Amino acid sequence: MKILVTGGAGFIGSAVIRYLIQSTEHHVVNVDALTYAGNLESLTEVEGSDRYAFEQADIGDVSRMVAILITTNRML
C-alpha cells in the first residue's frame, strides 16, 4: 500500500512515518512545507529506506500536489 502523510516532518507525522517504515511493508510519501513545526531530523532513521520519499510542498498548491501524486504513483 502507498500512504501519503501530510505534515510528516512534524511531531505526530514523523512518529507515524517511522512506525509505518519500521513496522509495515507500506510505501510512504511525506509531504511537508517545512514551516516552523517541520523538522526532518526526526526522520533520519527512515530517510534511507527505498519505501520512503519526501516532497517539500504546500498541500494548498494543487498543481504541485497533482505532480507529486503522479510522480509517486510511478516511483513507488
C-alpha positions as CSV (number, residue, x, y, z in Angstrom):
1,M,0.0,0.0,0.0
2,K,1.1,3.6,-0.7
3,I,0.4,6.1,2.1
4,L,0.6,9.9,1.7
5,V,1.4,11.7,5.0
6,T,0.9,15.4,5.1
7,G,2.9,17.3,7.8
8,G,5.2,14.3,8.1
9,A,8.1,16.4,9.4
10,G,6.1,17.4,12.5
11,F,5.9,15.6,15.8
12,I,3.0,13.3,15.1
13,G,3.6,12.9,11.4
14,S,7.2,11.8,11.9
15,A,6.1,9.2,14.5
16,V,3.5,7.8,12.1
17,I,6.1,7.6,9.3
18,R,8.7,5.9,11.5
19,Y,6.2,3.4,12.6
20,L,5.0,2.7,9.0
21,I,8.5,2.2,7.6
22,Q,9.8,0.2,10.6
23,S,6.8,-2.0,11.3
24,T,5.0,-2.5,7.9
25,E,5.8,-3.1,4.3
26,H,3.9,0.1,3.1
27,H,5.5,2.8,1.0
28,V,5.2,6.3,2.5
29,V,5.3,9.7,0.8
30,N,5.9,12.6,3.2
31,V,4.6,16.0,2.0
32,D,5.6,18.9,4.3
33,A,6.1,22.6,3.7
34,L,8.8,22.6,6.4
35,T,7.4,25.6,8.2
36,Y,8.1,26.4,11.9
37,A,7.0,22.9,13.1
38,G,8.7,20.8,10.5
39,N,12.0,19.0,11.4
40,L,13.5,16.5,9.0
41,E,16.0,15.4,11.7
42,S,13.2,13.4,13.3
43,L,13.1,11.2,10.2
44,T,16.8,10.3,9.9
45,E,16.0,6.7,10.8
46,V,13.9,6.2,7.7
47,E,15.4,8.6,5.1
48,G,17.5,5.8,3.6
49,S,14.6,3.5,3.0
50,D,13.6,2.8,-0.5
51,R,9.9,2.8,0.7
52,Y,10.2,6.4,1.9
53,A,10.0,9.6,-0.2
54,F,10.0,13.3,0.9
55,E,8.5,16.1,-1.1
56,Q,8.7,19.7,0.2
57,A,5.4,21.3,-0.8
58,D,2.4,23.1,0.5
59,I,-0.7,21.0,0.3
60,G,-2.6,24.1,-0.8
61,D,-0.6,24.1,-4.1
62,V,-2.9,22.0,-6.2
63,S,-0.7,21.7,-9.3
64,R,2.3,20.7,-7.1
65,M,0.2,18.1,-5.3
66,V,-1.1,16.6,-8.6
67,A,2.5,16.4,-9.8
68,I,3.6,14.6,-6.6
69,L,0.7,12.1,-6.9
70,I,1.6,11.3,-10.5
71,T,5.3,11.0,-9.8
72,T,4.7,8.9,-6.6
73,N,2.5,6.5,-8.5
74,R,5.3,5.9,-10.9
75,M,8.1,5.9,-8.3
76,L,6.9,3.6,-5.6
